[in-house]
């Protein structure tokens, strides 16, 4: 079980490419990386999840916390590249109705 987190920052825009598994073992590393970014005022964070092969409820908890933190700092969070399995997880929990989520990857992430 491993996770890779690659971050690119430019002004208020940050792109994060995540690959691997997000579970109880890897979530603390992900939380630490994302919360640091979410604390910046008025930042826009775009997270590419196309390389994520598995995510459990611990991972969902990380994204909920990051989402709340970004919103409290007047920022924006976008999740891109979700597999059908990940998209279903966000839909079942109702998070897909409050978060900006897409299965498509746009040019700005590359």
Secondary structure, DSSP 8 states (H G I E B T S, - for coil): --EEEEEEEETTEEEEEEEEEESTTTHHHHHHHHHHHHTSTT-EEEEEEEEEEEE-HHHHHHHHHHHHHHHHTT-EEEEE---HHHHHHHHHTTGGGTSEE-SS--GGG-
